[in-house]
Amino acid sequence: MQKTAGQTLPQGWTAHVYDSQMTLQNREGAAKYFFDAFLGCQIPQNRAHLTRTFFEHTRTFIRLLPVEPEIRDDLLTSLYTYLKVDQTPTIQVNKFLNGLPAY
């Protein structure tokens, strides 16, 4: 039976795709293209991946800020502390921002 895009699997069937290049920590690049654009699959999101994405985007934002290097270092340390030391069950951007030193 030939499948076309948008069809569902017969009842009781499941499909599994394995890619040795894609790990929980590395979900970008070719693997993401293959799963998303080519196969039309959604990559499941998990807490660790979402936290890492928040960390990476926030770190990039802080690194691009036009501030003194000492301030930038303080902000990066604050980000790390918020995620690693505080261990809050939910990331709250406003709480993180309110906890930053005033510059």
N, CA, C and O of each residue as an XYZ file, in Angstrom:
412
protein
N       0.849     -1.170      0.000
C       0.000      0.000      0.000
C       0.898      1.238      0.000
O       1.771      1.367      0.858
N       0.699      2.108     -0.915
C       1.486      3.331     -1.004
C       0.856      4.413     -0.138
O      -0.354      4.636     -0.185
N       1.699      5.091      0.661
C       1.228      6.151      1.560
C       1.462      7.503      0.891
O       2.434      7.691      0.160
N       0.566      8.422      1.151
C       0.773      9.786      0.694
C       0.851     10.686      1.911
O       0.434     10.307      3.005
N       1.378     11.859      1.718
C       1.559     12.798      2.826
C       0.236     13.072      3.520
O      -0.795     13.255      2.874
N       0.281     13.098      4.839
C      -0.897     13.428      5.618
C      -1.716     12.229      6.046
O      -2.601     12.365      6.891
N      -1.450     11.057      5.489
C      -2.195      9.879      5.905
C      -1.697      9.393      7.259
O      -0.534      9.582      7.615
N      -2.584      8.773      7.993
C      -2.193      8.199      9.276
C      -1.897      6.723      9.097
O      -2.292      6.110      8.105
N      -1.203      6.166     10.065
C      -0.889      4.740     10.035
C      -2.135      3.929     10.374
O      -3.033      4.414     11.062
N      -2.181      2.705      9.892
C      -3.311      1.848     10.269
C      -3.364      1.672     11.782
O      -2.339      1.764     12.457
N      -4.557      1.419     12.314
C      -4.743      1.260     13.754
C      -3.824      0.161     14.284
O      -3.728     -0.929     13.721
N      -3.144      0.497     15.406
C      -2.239     -0.466     16.032
C      -0.810     -0.387     15.528
O       0.074     -1.033     16.091
N      -0.567      0.377     14.500
C       0.782      0.523     13.957
C       1.456      1.733     14.595
O       0.802      2.730     14.901
N       2.746      1.637     14.790
C       3.561      2.773     15.198
C       4.806      2.789     14.338
O       5.255      1.754     13.845
N       5.347      3.956     14.169
C       6.576      4.095     13.389
C       7.665      4.649     14.283
O       7.416      5.541     15.094
N       8.859      4.130     14.142
C      10.009      4.596     14.888
C      11.123      4.908     13.902
O      11.410      4.126     12.995
N      11.738      6.054     14.095
C      12.857      6.461     13.249
C      14.067      6.614     14.150
O      13.988      7.253     15.200
N      15.179      6.037     13.748
C      16.409      6.122     14.533
C      17.463      6.854     13.717
O      17.653      6.574     12.534
N      18.134      7.782     14.351
C      19.230      8.518     13.723
C      20.361      8.590     14.728
O      20.242      9.272     15.745
N      21.448      7.900     14.459
C      22.567      7.856     15.408
C      23.236      9.211     15.570
O      23.980      9.411     16.530
N      22.993     10.151     14.654
C      23.607     11.474     14.749
C      22.806     12.420     15.650
O      23.304     13.474     16.048
N      21.569     12.041     15.969
C      20.736     12.918     16.777
C      20.636     12.354     18.192
O      20.249     11.205     18.401
N      20.994     13.191     19.143
C      20.919     12.809     20.544
C      20.029     13.805     21.266
O      19.574     14.777     20.663
N      19.773     13.578     22.553
C      18.979     14.532     23.324
C      19.650     15.891     23.366
O      18.973     16.918     23.423
N      20.987     15.908     23.340
C      21.709     17.173     23.400
C      21.873     17.807     22.022
O      22.039     19.023     21.926
N      21.829     17.015     20.960
C      22.054     17.529     19.611
C      20.847     17.217     18.745
O      20.727     16.119     18.201
N      19.961     18.181     18.621
C      18.744     17.988     17.833
C      18.695     18.959     16.662
O      17.614     19.240     16.145
N      19.805     19.462     16.246
C      19.813     20.484     15.205
C      20.401     19.919     13.915
O      20.702     18.729     13.821
N      20.554     20.782     12.939
C      21.235     20.444     11.704
C      20.484     19.475     10.818
O      19.262     19.540     10.685
N      21.245     18.569     10.210
C      20.691     17.635      9.230
C      19.622     16.737      9.828
O      18.620     16.446      9.175
N      19.823     16.298     11.060
C      18.841     15.413     11.690
C      17.497     16.125     11.824
O      16.450     15.534     11.557
N      17.524     17.387     12.236
C      16.280     18.146     12.378
C      15.620     18.311     11.016
O      14.407     18.142     10.891
N      16.400     18.637     10.005
C      15.847     18.779      8.653
C      15.202     17.469      8.218
O      14.077     17.468      7.717
N      15.900     16.358      8.403
C      15.407     15.056      7.972
C      14.092     14.713      8.666
O      13.125     14.319      8.013
N      14.056     14.862      9.976
C      12.845     14.531     10.720
C      11.699     15.477     10.396
O      10.580     15.036     10.136
N      11.976     16.772     10.410
C      10.924     17.775     10.284
C      10.513     17.999      8.833
O       9.362     17.752      8.472
N      11.428     18.457      8.011
C      11.088     18.837      6.644
C      10.863     17.635      5.730
O       9.923     17.634      4.936
N      11.694     16.637      5.830
C      11.608     15.502      4.907
C      10.533     14.504      5.322
O       9.690     14.124      4.508
N      10.558     14.075      6.595
C       9.587     13.080      7.054
C       8.290     13.694      7.567
O       7.262     13.021      7.633
N       8.340     14.967      7.927
C       7.148     15.604      8.474
C       6.843     15.200      9.901
O       5.702     15.306     10.353
N       7.862     14.734     10.615
C       7.689     14.322     12.010
C       7.984     15.480     12.948
O       8.732     16.393     12.601
N       7.406     15.443     14.119
C       7.733     16.412     15.147
C       8.686     15.763     16.128
O       8.460     14.643     16.584
N       9.757     16.478     16.449
C      10.707     15.978     17.435
C      10.133     16.298     18.802
O       9.858     17.460     19.102
N       9.948     15.279     19.639
C       9.368     15.556     20.955
C      10.239     16.518     21.757
O      11.466     16.414     21.762
N       9.583     17.451     22.431
C      10.292     18.385     23.292
C      10.338     17.797     24.700
O       9.377     17.181     25.161
N      11.452     17.993     25.361
C      11.527     17.590     26.764
C      12.100     18.744     27.564
O      12.622     19.707     27.002
N      11.999     18.640     28.873
C      12.427     19.742     29.734
C      13.891     20.087     29.540
O      14.251     21.261     29.470
N      14.734     19.071     29.453
C      16.170     19.335     29.311
C      16.457     20.102     28.020
O      17.265     21.031     28.016
N      15.805     19.721     26.941
C      16.029     20.402     25.659
C      15.530     21.844     25.707
O      16.204     22.751     25.220
N      14.360     22.055     26.288
C      13.826     23.410     26.386
C      14.692     24.294     27.281
O      14.898     25.470     26.982
N      15.197     23.732     28.377
C      16.081     24.494     29.268
C      17.373     24.851     28.544
O      17.859     25.977     28.650
N      17.925     23.900     27.814
C      19.161     24.167     27.075
C      18.935     25.251     26.013
O      19.779     26.128     25.822
N      17.804     25.183     25.335
C      17.493     26.196     24.326
C      17.391     27.576     24.964
O      17.933     28.546     24.435
N      16.694     27.668     26.106
C      16.595     28.944     26.827
C      17.993     29.438     27.200
O      18.319     30.607     26.994
N      18.811     28.549     27.746
C      20.166     28.927     28.163
C      20.981     29.444     26.981
O      21.605     30.501     27.075
N      20.980     28.712     25.876
C      21.789     29.105     24.715
C      21.336     30.427     24.116
O      22.166     31.271     23.780
N      20.027     30.615     23.978
C      19.534     31.878     23.406
C      19.799     33.059     24.341
O      20.171     34.142     23.891
N      19.608     32.846     25.631
C      19.849     33.924     26.593
C      21.334     34.251     26.661
O      21.710     35.421     26.731
N      22.174     33.231     26.642
C      23.626     33.450     26.661
C      24.062     34.240     25.423
O      24.867     35.164     25.530
N      23.541     33.884     24.267
C      23.871     34.613     23.041
C      23.423     36.068     23.144
O      24.162     36.977     22.766
N      22.215     36.286     23.657
C      21.699     37.642     23.833
C      22.618     38.454     24.748
O      22.962     39.594     24.437
N      23.009     37.863     25.870
C      23.877     38.564     26.831
C      25.225     38.881     26.192
O      25.753     39.979     26.371
N      25.780     37.937     25.455
C      27.091     38.162     24.822
C      27.055     39.291     23.800
O      28.078     39.926     23.545
N      25.894     39.545     23.215
C      25.778     40.606     22.210
C      25.412     41.964     22.798
O      25.377     42.960     22.075
N      25.141     42.018     24.092
C      24.796     43.290     24.721
C      25.975     44.258     24.685
O      27.117     43.851     24.895
N      25.709     45.531     24.421
C      26.781     46.528     24.406
C      27.086     47.025     25.828
O      26.805     48.175     26.163
N      27.660     46.152     26.653
C      27.998     46.498     28.037
C      29.460     46.161     28.300
O      30.112     45.484     27.505
N      29.954     46.643     29.421
C      31.337     46.364     29.817
C      31.528     44.863     30.036
O      30.585     44.179     30.437
N      32.715     44.344     29.784
C      32.974     42.911     29.966
C      32.654     42.403     31.378
O      32.188     41.275     31.541
N      32.900     43.226     32.388
C      32.612     42.805     33.766
C      31.115     42.609     33.976
O      30.693     41.664     34.643
N      30.322     43.501     33.408
C      28.866     43.396     33.514
C      28.383     42.160     32.766
O      27.535     41.416     33.259
N      28.930     41.950     31.572
C      28.573     40.775     30.779
C      28.876     39.496     31.557
O      28.068     38.568     31.574
N      30.030     39.452     32.194
C      30.397     38.275     32.990
C      29.426     38.066     34.149
O      29.045     36.934     34.445
N      29.025     39.155     34.804
C      28.048     39.058     35.898
C      26.712     38.513     35.392
O      26.090     37.674     36.044
N      26.281     38.989     34.241
C      25.015     38.524     33.675
C      25.077     37.042     33.307
O      24.135     36.292     33.562
N      26.182     36.631     32.712
C      26.347     35.212     32.361
C      26.392     34.338     33.610
O      25.842     33.236     33.626
N      27.050     34.834     34.655
C      27.087     34.094     35.923
C      25.695     34.013     36.525
O      25.312     32.977     37.067
N      24.939     35.092     36.436
C      23.568     35.096     36.949
C      22.699     34.078     36.215
O      21.884     33.393     36.833
N      22.872     33.981     34.912
C      22.115     33.008     34.124
C      22.444     31.585     34.581
O      21.546     30.777     34.819
N      23.723     31.292     34.700
C      24.150     29.965     35.132
C      23.610     29.658     36.529
O      23.108     28.563     36.785
N      23.720     30.635     37.425
C      23.248     30.448     38.803
C      21.750     30.190     38.827
O      21.278     29.304     39.540
N      21.013     30.956     38.057
C      19.553     30.789     38.021
C      19.168     29.371     37.608
O      18.267     28.773     38.196
N      19.851     28.836     36.598
C      19.484     27.512     36.098
C      20.095     26.370     36.903
O      19.448     25.340     37.096
N      21.314     26.531     37.370
C      22.007     25.426     38.031
C      21.817     25.380     39.531
O      21.612     24.307     40.099
N      21.883     26.525     40.176
C      21.860     26.558     41.631
C      20.436     26.647     42.163
O      20.072     25.920     43.088
N      19.625     27.535     41.584
C      18.259     27.723     42.082
C      17.406     26.470     41.910
O      16.565     26.173     42.758
N      17.615     25.737     40.823
C      16.886     24.495     40.550
C      15.375     24.660     40.648
O      14.690     23.806     41.212
N      14.853     25.754     40.103
C      13.411     25.940     40.102
C      12.796     24.971     39.096
O      13.400     24.688     38.062
N      11.593     24.458     39.392
C      10.979     23.490     38.482
C      10.513     24.105     37.165
O      10.325     23.391     36.180
N      10.324     25.437     37.141
C       9.861     26.120     35.941
C      10.712     27.364     35.718
O      10.974     28.127     36.648
N      11.137     27.554     34.484
C      11.883     28.773     34.152
C      10.880     29.913     34.042
O       9.903     29.834     33.297
N      11.138     30.964     34.795
C      10.300     32.152     34.749
C      11.186     33.321     34.345
O      11.991     33.813     35.136
N      11.025     33.753     33.108
C      11.891     34.794     32.561
C      11.830     36.054     33.407
O      12.865     36.663     33.676
N      10.634     36.460     33.833
C      10.511     37.671     34.659
C      11.251     37.511     35.981
O      11.890     38.453     36.449
N      11.172     36.330     36.588
C      11.887     36.093     37.841
C      13.398     36.183     37.621
O      14.121     36.754     38.439
N      13.860     35.621     36.522
C      15.289     35.708     36.190
C      15.696     37.163     35.998
O      16.713     37.598     36.538
N      14.910     37.920     35.233
C      15.243     39.330     34.966
C      15.211     40.165     36.246
O      16.068     41.025     36.450
N      14.231     39.913     37.099
C      14.135     40.676     38.356
C      15.277     40.356     39.298
O      15.620     41.176     40.149
N      15.871     39.187     39.165
C      16.976     38.809     40.035
C      18.328     39.337     39.573
O      19.326     39.181     40.276
N      18.368     39.956     38.405
C      19.636     40.483     37.888
C      20.032     41.756     38.620
O      19.177     42.531     39.048
N      21.346     41.964     38.761
C      21.790     43.236     39.334
C      21.417     44.401     38.417
O      21.387     44.248     37.196
N      21.139     45.542     38.997
C      20.807     46.734     38.194
C      22.097     47.352     37.667
O      23.049     47.557     38.419
N      22.119     47.646     36.372
C      23.299     48.257     35.756
C      22.902     49.529     35.065
O      23.749     50.203     34.480
